[in-house]
Amino acid sequence: MVYRIYVEKKDAYAREARQLLRETREFAGARGVRSARIIQRYDVEFAGAAPDATPGAEHADKALFEYAAQTVFGEPPVDIINYDPPFGGKSAEGADGANGADGGEYVLAVEYLPGQFDARSDSAAECIQLLSQKERPLVRHAKIYVFTGDISESDKQKIEHHLINPLDSRKAALELPQTLVQDLPEPDFPPVLFGFTEAPPEAAPIYIGRYGLAMDAADFACCVEYFKSEERDPTLTELRVLDTYWSDHCRHTTFETILDGIEIHDERVQKTYSRYLELRKKLGREETPVTLMDIATIGARALLAEGRGGLDKWERSEEVNACSVKIDVDAGGKTEPYLLMFKNETHNHPTEIEPFGGAATCIGGAIRDPLSGRAYVYQAMRVSGCANPLADADATLPGKLPQRKITREAAAGYSSYGNQIGIATGHVTEIYHEGYAAKRMEVGAVLAAAPLANVRRERPVPGDLVILLGGRTGRDGCGGATGSSKAHKKESIETCGAEVQRGNAPTERKLQRLFSNPQAARLIKKCNDFGAGGVAVAVGELADGLEIDLDAVPKKYEGLDGTELAVSESQERMAVVLSPTDVPAFLSLAAAENLESAVIARVTANGGAAEIPRLVMKWRGHAIVNISRAFLNTNGAKRRTAVVVDKTKVQHPAQQECERDFFAF
């Protein structure tokens, strides 16, 4: 049985609805709207509420639901709580409802797409479970907008365009469903791509287009040759794993592009480049290809070799998720060695197409990296860039969201995540420039620290176990690494929805608490966060040889296939390597923080000379991925490009004419 409730702010507290009215009329251009209301709708279904359930269970469920209505879903002092629809409209697409003084009523219900993480529903379900101390119920949320006025079909289209981002949301039905249980079909095994090893070069665009791959024709040719050497065709999962591993997001392939035939026609640039060549020779790197990455890091390499620049304090290890520096800290009058960590994260692409989730996971992603190093994050910074947020919606580029929508929802997403996890953002700057109309800039940076005694940096050995810790896996985030590595078109906003992850700040906060516990932190030999690439990369990078059991990966819902389990980047998860003897103690400490955990992989090789390490991923007892580590580490085809640097006109900043546009909103 499904129970339903409607919660609406009392008029004195309906600030969001008043703002919606202004936005709808002035920004979206729906001038016929005269009033607007916002109603939160919740559907709840309790486990075991079937006709053959325990006698009296239905009455107990109803009593629990009514109690939750006053304590979980609504606050009686500020909310109006209804069990019947508090509006007269028929549907988002239907005819007008009862005509009042303001004209017809137009009702639009909006819900997240299936597979998208809904923090409101998840929190409500957890709260009800805390009240009942029983199995967690199913909760589904929708936001209902009620507009009145002389609303034309054109106004309705403008309203829907303003309120619904097709990337993460859709219209919701107004009718009460019979059940919230999803009847999901059993997923099929990933197909074997028969004939792949016989594919000619001209077939590359066909495969890339059909499967939405980020790799280019040269990478495709590398894959064909590799699987020829293995005398077999790949599974689709293997192709997607390779595409993820070799994406620009995971392997910085743009910065690793080999620069050939460099021509420089500017004396100052030539002088700097000559100095770079001198340092390469001095450091014995003449055989190393010239790349942007090598140019960018040569100064630090030189300082390190010369023992200058304080780089003796730099902590170097196989865990390179954040910059880590050794410092001494005054801890209550006693000097203690600490690790000070810095990290920045850009989420330009995700925030461009899904502002709230993109900006939320920008700060979440920045936190995850030092957190995986067992450090606690204390401080954050946010820098963003957009075009004029006061421009009319009609001025929006085709295939883009309006700048005002991006700016406001991104600010809401960042602050929502930061407030929930409890991190202070001491510096916030938004730059306004028309150059950001095509692609938003979203940058988050954090500062973290950890007692050195709490941090182990050890190479895994065969027999070690890998635990997945934290959030469950869903479809949100599938293809995020490859998605942010591809060129995007105006259709991207409608087709890249699953690529944007949904943040779950409370779970990451639990991870912070666990990793701050010396008992737990000192059991971890090596850790990796679930940023880009999902299980395939987060677990795959921990050791050279691994056997991963995808059936052991905790899921948000049924129906996920092996490929989705392998590459989904769902947030707030960690992969930790432990000695088998330490696993029971660690699982117990995680459970004490209300964190789910599961053993999902075993280390089979650590790169020894006598070993031939492979990444193996099994689903339903069958290996759907079995790839040589040596091939994975090639990072695909080497990219090359010619470079010509023209003579440039350089002025002192004080002599330059700087135009800055400031928009008040």
C-alpha positions in Angstrom: 0.0 0.0 0.0 1.3 3.4 -1.0 0.7 6.4 1.4 0.8 9.9 0.0 1.3 13.3 1.7 1.5 16.9 0.5 3.6 19.5 2.3 3.5 23.2 1.6 5.0 26.2 3.4 2.6 28.5 5.1 2.2 31.9 3.3 4.5 33.7 5.7 7.3 31.2 5.0 6.7 30.7 1.3 9.8 32.6 0.2 10.7 30.0 -2.5 7.3 30.3 -4.1 7.4 34.1 -4.2 10.8 33.9 -5.9 9.5 31.3 -8.3 6.7 33.7 -9.3 9.2 36.5 -10.1 11.5 34.1 -12.1 8.6 32.7 -14.0 7.3 36.1 -15.1 10.4 38.2 -15.5 13.0 35.6 -16.5 11.2 32.8 -18.2 8.8 35.2 -19.8 5.5 33.5 -18.8 3.7 36.9 -18.3 0.3 35.3 -17.9 1.2 33.8 -14.5 -0.4 35.6 -11.5 0.4 33.3 -8.6 2.7 30.4 -7.8 2.8 27.7 -5.2 5.3 24.9 -4.4 4.2 21.7 -2.8 6.5 18.8 -1.8 4.8 15.4 -2.5 6.0 12.2 -0.8 4.9 8.6 -1.5 5.8 5.9 1.0 5.5 2.2 0.8 6.5 0.0 3.8 8.1 -3.4 3.5 5.7 -6.3 4.1 2.5 -4.2 3.5 1.1 -6.8 1.2 -2.4 -8.5 1.7 -0.7 -11.5 3.3 1.4 -9.5 5.7 1.3 -9.8 9.4 -2.2 -9.0 10.9 -2.3 -5.4 12.0 0.8 -4.4 10.0 -1.2 -2.1 7.8 -2.6 -0.2 10.8 0.9 0.0 12.3 2.3 1.3 9.0 -0.5 3.9 8.8 0.2 5.1 12.3 3.9 5.3 11.6 3.3 7.3 8.4 1.0 9.8 10.2 3.6 10.2 12.9 6.3 10.8 10.2 4.1 13.3 8.5 4.5 15.6 11.6 8.1 14.8 12.3 9.9 13.9 9.1 8.0 15.3 6.1 6.6 18.5 7.7 7.0 20.9 10.5 3.6 21.9 11.8 4.6 25.5 12.9 5.7 26.4 9.3 4.1 23.8 7.0 0.6 23.0 5.8 0.2 19.2 5.7 -2.4 17.6 3.5 -3.4 14.0 2.7 -5.5 15.0 -0.3 -4.4 17.1 -3.3 -4.5 20.8 -2.3 -5.0 21.9 -5.9 -7.7 21.4 -8.6 -5.6 21.0 -11.8 -5.7 17.8 -13.8 -2.1 17.3 -15.0 0.9 19.1 -16.4 -0.4 18.4 -19.9 -4.1 18.5 -19.2 -6.8 21.2 -19.4 -7.1 24.0 -16.9 -8.6 23.3 -13.5 -11.2 25.3 -11.7 -11.2 28.9 -12.7 -10.7 31.3 -9.8 -10.2 35.0 -9.6 -6.8 34.7 -11.2 -8.0 32.5 -14.1 -7.1 28.9 -14.8 -4.8 26.6 -12.7 -1.8 24.9 -14.2 -0.2 22.1 -12.3 3.2 20.7 -13.1 4.8 17.8 -11.1 8.5 17.2 -11.5 10.6 14.2 -10.3 14.1 12.9 -10.7 14.7 10.5 -13.6 14.9 6.8 -12.5 18.4 6.0 -11.4 19.2 9.5 -10.2 20.0 9.7 -6.5 17.4 11.8 -4.6 18.9 13.0 -1.3 15.4 14.1 0.0 13.8 10.7 -0.5 16.9 8.9 0.8 17.0 11.0 4.0 13.3 10.6 4.6 13.5 6.8 4.3 16.5 6.7 6.7 14.6 8.9 9.2 11.5 6.6 9.1 13.8 3.6 9.6 15.3 5.2 12.7 11.7 5.7 14.0 10.5 2.2 13.3 13.8 0.3 13.9 12.6 -2.0 11.0 13.4 -2.4 7.4 13.8 0.9 5.4 10.6 1.9 3.5 10.5 3.0 -0.1 10.1 6.8 -0.5 9.6 8.7 -3.7 9.5 12.5 -3.9 8.1 14.9 -6.4 7.9 18.7 -6.4 4.5 20.1 -7.5 4.2 23.6 -9.0 0.8 25.2 -9.0 0.3 28.3 -11.2 -2.8 30.4 -11.7 -3.5 33.1 -14.2 -4.3 33.5 -17.9 -1.7 30.9 -18.8 -1.2 30.2 -22.5 0.3 27.1 -24.1 3.4 29.2 -24.8 3.6 30.1 -21.1 3.4 26.4 -20.2 6.3 25.6 -22.5 8.4 28.4 -21.0 7.6 27.2 -17.5 8.5 23.6 -18.3 11.7 24.7 -20.0 12.6 26.8 -16.9 11.9 24.1 -14.3 12.8 20.8 -16.0 16.4 20.0 -16.9 15.9 16.9 -19.1 19.3 15.7 -18.0 18.1 14.8 -14.5 14.3 15.4 -14.2 11.0 14.7 -15.9 7.3 15.3 -15.5 5.7 13.2 -12.9 2.2 11.7 -13.0 -0.4 13.1 -10.5 -2.1 9.7 -10.0 -1.2 7.6 -6.9 0.8 4.5 -8.0 -0.2 1.1 -6.8 3.4 0.3 -5.8 6.8 2.0 -5.6 8.6 -1.3 -6.3 10.3 -1.2 -9.6 9.8 -4.3 -11.8 13.2 -4.3 -13.4 14.2 -7.0 -16.0 17.1 -9.2 -15.3 20.1 -7.5 -17.1 21.8 -9.5 -19.9 25.5 -10.4 -20.0 27.6 -7.8 -21.7 27.9 -8.8 -25.4 31.0 -10.1 -27.0 31.8 -7.8 -29.9 32.2 -10.5 -32.5 34.3 -9.5 -35.5 36.1 -6.7 -33.5 39.6 -8.0 -34.2 38.8 -8.0 -38.0 37.5 -4.4 -38.0 39.3 -2.2 -40.6 40.4 1.3 -39.6 37.4 2.9 -41.3 35.2 1.0 -38.8 36.5 3.1 -35.9 33.9 6.0 -36.2 31.1 3.4 -36.4 32.2 1.8 -33.1 32.9 5.1 -31.4 29.5 6.5 -32.4 27.5 3.4 -31.6 28.9 3.1 -28.1 29.5 6.8 -27.3 33.3 6.3 -26.8 35.8 9.0 -25.9 38.7 7.2 -27.6 39.9 8.2 -31.1 40.7 6.1 -34.1 44.3 5.6 -33.0 43.2 4.2 -29.6 40.7 2.0 -31.4 43.5 0.6 -33.6 45.5 -0.2 -30.4 42.5 -2.1 -29.0 42.1 -4.1 -32.2 45.8 -5.1 -32.2 45.8 -6.1 -28.5 42.8 -8.4 -28.8 44.2 -9.9 -31.9 47.3 -10.8 -29.8 44.9 -12.4 -27.3 43.2 -14.3 -30.2 39.7 -13.2 -29.0 37.1 -10.5 -29.4 36.5 -8.2 -26.4 33.4 -7.8 -24.3 31.6 -4.5 -24.4 32.6 -4.0 -20.7 36.3 -4.4 -21.7 36.0 -1.7 -24.3 34.3 0.6 -21.9 36.9 0.0 -19.2 39.7 0.8 -21.6 37.8 3.9 -22.8 37.5 5.0 -19.2 41.1 4.3 -18.2 42.5 6.1 -21.2 40.2 9.1 -21.0 41.6 12.6 -20.7 40.0 12.9 -17.3 41.9 9.9 -15.9 45.2 10.0 -17.8 45.6 13.6 -18.9 46.2 12.5 -22.5 46.1 16.1 -23.8 48.9 17.2 -21.5 50.8 14.0 -22.4 50.6 14.7 -26.1 54.1 14.6 -27.7 55.1 18.0 -29.1 57.0 17.6 -32.5 58.5 20.2 -34.8 58.3 23.1 -32.3 58.7 26.5 -34.0 59.1 29.5 -31.8 59.1 33.1 -33.2 59.2 35.0 -30.0 62.5 35.7 -28.3 61.2 35.6 -24.7 59.4 32.3 -25.3 62.5 30.9 -27.0 64.6 31.9 -24.0 62.3 30.1 -21.6 62.1 27.0 -23.8 65.9 26.9 -24.1 66.1 26.9 -20.3 63.7 24.0 -20.2 65.9 22.1 -22.6 68.9 22.8 -20.4 67.1 21.4 -17.4 66.0 18.3 -19.3 69.6 17.6 -20.2 70.8 18.3 -16.7 68.2 15.9 -15.3 69.0 13.1 -17.8 65.5 13.4 -19.4 66.6 13.9 -23.0 65.0 10.6 -24.1 61.7 11.6 -22.5 59.2 13.1 -25.0 58.6 16.8 -24.8 55.0 17.3 -23.6 53.1 20.1 -21.8 53.1 17.9 -18.7 56.9 17.6 -18.8 57.3 21.4 -19.4 54.9 22.1 -16.5 56.7 19.8 -14.0 60.4 20.4 -15.0 60.9 23.2 -12.5 59.8 21.1 -9.5 61.9 18.2 -10.8 65.0 20.5 -10.9 64.3 21.9 -7.4 63.9 18.4 -6.1 67.2 17.2 -7.7 69.0 20.2 -6.2 67.5 19.8 -2.8 66.0 23.3 -2.9 62.5 24.9 -2.6 61.6 23.0 0.5 60.7 19.9 -1.5 62.4 17.7 1.0 59.1 18.0 2.9 57.1 16.7 0.0 55.6 13.3 0.7 56.0 11.1 -2.3 54.2 7.7 -2.6 52.0 5.7 -4.9 49.0 7.4 -3.4 49.0 10.7 -5.4 45.5 11.8 -5.0 46.4 15.1 -3.3 49.6 17.2 -2.8 51.0 16.1 0.6 53.6 18.0 2.6 55.2 17.0 5.9 54.9 19.7 8.6 55.3 20.0 12.4 52.2 21.0 14.4 51.9 22.3 17.9 49.4 20.0 19.5 48.8 21.3 23.0 52.4 22.3 23.6 53.7 19.1 22.0 55.2 19.0 18.5 53.7 16.3 16.3 54.5 15.4 12.7 51.5 16.0 10.4 50.7 15.7 6.7 49.3 18.9 5.2 47.3 18.3 2.0 46.0 20.5 -0.8 43.6 19.6 -3.6 41.6 21.4 -6.3 38.8 20.0 -8.5 37.2 21.4 -11.7 33.7 20.4 -12.6 33.2 22.7 -15.6 31.3 20.1 -17.7 29.1 18.6 -15.1 28.1 22.0 -13.7 27.3 23.2 -17.2 24.8 20.5 -17.9 23.5 19.8 -14.3 24.4 22.8 -12.1 23.3 21.6 -8.7 24.9 18.2 -8.9 27.9 19.4 -10.8 28.9 22.0 -8.2 28.0 19.8 -5.3 30.3 17.1 -6.5 33.0 19.6 -7.3 33.5 20.3 -3.6 32.7 16.7 -2.8 35.4 15.5 -5.3 37.9 17.9 -3.9 37.3 16.6 -0.4 37.5 13.0 -1.5 41.1 13.1 -2.6 42.8 14.2 0.6 40.2 12.1 2.5 41.5 9.0 0.7 44.9 10.0 2.1 43.3 9.8 5.6 43.3 13.6 6.0 40.5 15.7 7.5 39.4 18.6 5.4 39.2 21.9 7.3 38.9 24.7 4.7 37.6 25.2 1.2 37.6 27.8 -1.6 35.3 28.2 -4.6 36.0 30.1 -7.8 33.5 30.1 -10.7 32.9 31.8 -13.9 29.7 32.5 -16.0 28.3 34.9 -18.5 25.7 37.5 -17.7 23.2 35.9 -15.2 20.8 38.8 -15.8 20.4 38.0 -19.5 16.9 37.0 -20.6 16.2 33.3 -21.1 15.7 34.0 -24.8 19.4 34.9 -25.1 20.5 31.4 -24.1 22.7 29.6 -26.6 21.0 26.6 -28.3 21.5 23.4 -26.2 22.5 25.3 -23.1 20.9 26.1 -19.8 20.3 29.8 -19.0 23.2 31.4 -17.2 21.0 32.5 -14.4 19.8 28.9 -13.8 23.4 27.6 -13.9 24.7 30.3 -11.5 21.9 30.0 -8.9 21.6 26.2 -8.9 25.4 25.8 -8.8 25.6 28.1 -5.8 22.9 26.1 -4.2 24.6 22.8 -4.9 27.9 23.9 -3.6 26.5 25.4 -0.4 24.2 22.5 0.2 27.0 20.0 0.0 29.4 22.1 2.0 26.9 22.8 4.8 25.9 19.2 5.1 29.5 18.0 5.4 30.4 20.9 7.7 33.2 22.6 5.8 34.0 26.3 5.9 34.4 28.0 2.6 36.5 31.0 3.4 36.8 32.4 -0.2 34.1 32.6 -2.8 34.6 34.4 -6.1 32.4 34.4 -9.3 33.9 35.9 -12.4 31.4 37.3 -15.0 32.6 37.3 -18.6 30.9 36.4 -21.9 33.7 33.9 -22.6 32.0 31.6 -20.1 28.7 31.5 -22.1 29.9 28.4 -24.0 31.4 26.6 -21.0 31.1 27.4 -17.3 34.0 27.4 -14.9 33.6 25.6 -11.6 36.6 25.2 -9.3 36.7 23.9 -5.7 39.8 23.7 -3.6 40.4 22.4 -0.1 43.0 22.2 2.7 43.4 19.1 4.9 45.7 17.6 7.5 46.3 14.3 9.2 48.7 13.1 11.9 51.6 11.3 10.2 51.2 8.4 12.7 47.7 7.6 11.3 48.9 7.1 7.7 50.4 3.9 6.2 51.7 3.9 2.7 52.3 0.3 1.7 52.2 -1.6 -1.5 49.5 -4.3 -1.6 50.7 -7.9 -1.7 49.0 -11.0 -3.2 46.2 -12.1 -0.8 45.3 -8.7 0.4 41.6 -7.8 0.2 39.9 -4.7 -1.1 36.9 -3.3 0.7 34.3 -1.0 -0.9 33.2 1.5 1.8 30.4 4.1 1.9 27.7 4.8 -0.7 26.0 2.2 -2.9 26.4 2.0 -6.7 23.8 3.4 -9.1 23.5 4.6 -12.7 24.3 8.3 -11.8 27.8 8.8 -12.9 28.1 6.2 -15.5 30.6 7.5 -18.1 31.5 10.6 -16.2 35.2 10.3 -16.9 34.7 9.7 -20.6 31.8 12.2 -20.7 34.0 15.1 -19.5 36.7 14.0 -21.9 34.5 14.3 -25.0 33.6 17.3 -27.1 30.0 18.2 -26.4 27.2 19.2 -28.7 23.9 21.0 -28.1 22.2 17.6 -27.7 24.5 16.8 -24.8 22.1 18.3 -22.3 19.5 15.7 -23.2 21.8 12.6 -23.6 24.4 12.9 -20.9 22.2 12.7 -17.8 23.7 9.5 -16.4 27.2 11.0 -16.6 26.5 13.6 -13.8 26.9 12.2 -10.3 24.6 13.0 -7.4 26.4 13.9 -4.1 25.6 12.4 -0.7 27.3 14.6 1.8 26.2 12.8 5.0 27.9 9.6 3.8 31.1 11.4 3.0 31.0 13.0 6.5 30.8 9.5 8.0 33.9 8.6 6.0 35.6 11.6 7.5 34.8 10.4 11.0 35.9 6.9 10.3 39.2 7.9 8.7 39.9 10.3 11.6 39.8 7.3 13.9 43.4 6.1 14.4 42.2 2.5 14.9 40.6 2.5 11.5 43.2 4.6 9.6 46.1 2.6 10.7 44.6 -0.6 9.3 44.5 0.8 5.8 47.5 -0.1 3.6 46.4 1.9 0.6 43.3 3.8 -0.4 41.7 5.2 -3.5 38.5 7.4 -3.8 35.7 6.7 -6.3 36.2 9.7 -8.5 36.3 9.2 -12.2 36.1 5.6 -13.5 34.1 3.9 -10.8 35.2 0.4 -9.7 37.3 -0.2 -12.8 39.6 2.7 -11.9 39.2 3.2 -8.2 39.9 -0.5 -7.4 41.9 -1.1 -10.6 44.6 1.4 -9.6 45.3 -0.1 -6.2 47.5 -3.0 -7.4 48.8 -4.4 -10.7 46.9 -7.7 -10.5 43.3 -7.8 -9.2 40.3 -10.1 -9.2 37.1 -8.0 -8.7 33.8 -9.6 -7.8 31.1 -7.2 -9.2 28.4 -9.3 -7.6 29.7 -8.1 -4.2 29.3 -4.4 -5.0 26.4 -2.9 -3.0 23.7 -1.5 -5.3 21.2 1.3 -4.9 18.6 -0.8 -6.8 18.4 -4.0 -8.9 18.7 -4.1 -12.7 22.3 -2.9 -13.0 24.4 -4.8 -15.5 28.0 -5.8 -15.2 29.2 -2.8 -17.3 27.3 -0.3 -15.1 28.7 -1.9 -12.0 32.2 -1.6 -13.4 32.2 2.1 -14.5 29.6 3.9 -12.4 31.2 6.8 -10.5 28.5 7.1 -7.8 29.8 9.4 -5.1 31.0 8.9 -1.5 32.8 5.6 -1.8 36.3 4.5 -0.9 38.3 1.5 -1.8 40.7 0.4 0.9 43.4 -2.4 0.9 43.7 -4.4 4.1 45.5 -7.5 5.2 43.0 -10.3 5.5 43.5 -10.5 9.3 42.5 -6.8 9.7 39.3 -7.1 7.7 36.9 -8.1 10.6 38.1 -5.2 12.8 37.8 -2.7 10.0 34.3 -3.8 9.1 33.2 -3.5 12.7 34.6 0.1 12.9 32.8 1.0 9.7 29.5 -0.4 11.0 29.9 1.7 14.1 29.8 4.8 11.8 26.7 3.4 10.0 28.8 2.9 6.9 28.1 0.0 4.5 31.1 -2.0 3.5 31.9 -5.1 1.5 34.9 -7.1 0.4 34.8 -6.9 -3.4 38.3 -7.8 -4.6 41.5 -9.7 -4.0 45.0 -8.7 -4.9 46.6 -11.3 -7.2 49.9 -9.6 -8.1 52.0 -6.6 -7.1 54.2 -6.2 -10.2 56.9 -8.6 -9.4 59.2 -9.7 -12.2 57.9 -13.2 -12.3 54.2 -12.1 -12.5 52.0 -11.3 -15.4 49.4 -9.1 -13.7 45.9 -8.7 -15.1 42.8 -6.9 -14.2 40.0 -9.4 -13.9 36.3 -8.4 -13.2 33.8 -11.2 -12.6 30.0 -10.9 -12.8 27.6 -13.8 -12.1 30.7 -16.0 -12.0 32.0 -15.1 -15.4 35.0 -12.9 -16.3 33.6 -10.0 -18.3 37.0 -8.2 -18.1 40.4 -9.8 -18.3 43.0 -7.3 -19.5 46.7 -7.3 -19.2 48.0 -4.6 -16.8 50.8 -3.8 -19.3 48.3 -3.0 -22.0 46.1 -0.9 -19.6 49.2 1.1 -18.7 50.0 2.1 -22.3 47.2 4.7 -22.0 46.4 4.0 -25.6 47.9 5.5 -28.7 50.6 8.2 -28.3 49.3 11.5 -29.5 51.5 13.9 -31.4 51.1 17.5 -32.6 53.2 20.2 -34.2 53.6 23.5 -32.3 54.1 27.0 -33.7 54.5 30.0 -31.3 54.1 33.3 -33.0 55.6 36.6 -31.8 53.4 37.9 -29.0 52.7 41.4 -27.7 53.2 41.4 -23.9 52.4 44.4 -21.8 52.8 45.0 -18.1 49.5 44.3 -16.3 49.3 48.0 -15.2 49.5 49.0 -18.9 46.8 46.7 -20.0 43.2 47.8 -20.5 41.1 45.5 -18.3 37.4 45.4 -18.7 35.4 43.8 -15.9 31.7 43.4 -15.9 30.0 43.2 -12.5 26.4 42.2 -12.4 24.4 42.6 -9.2 21.8 40.0 -8.6 
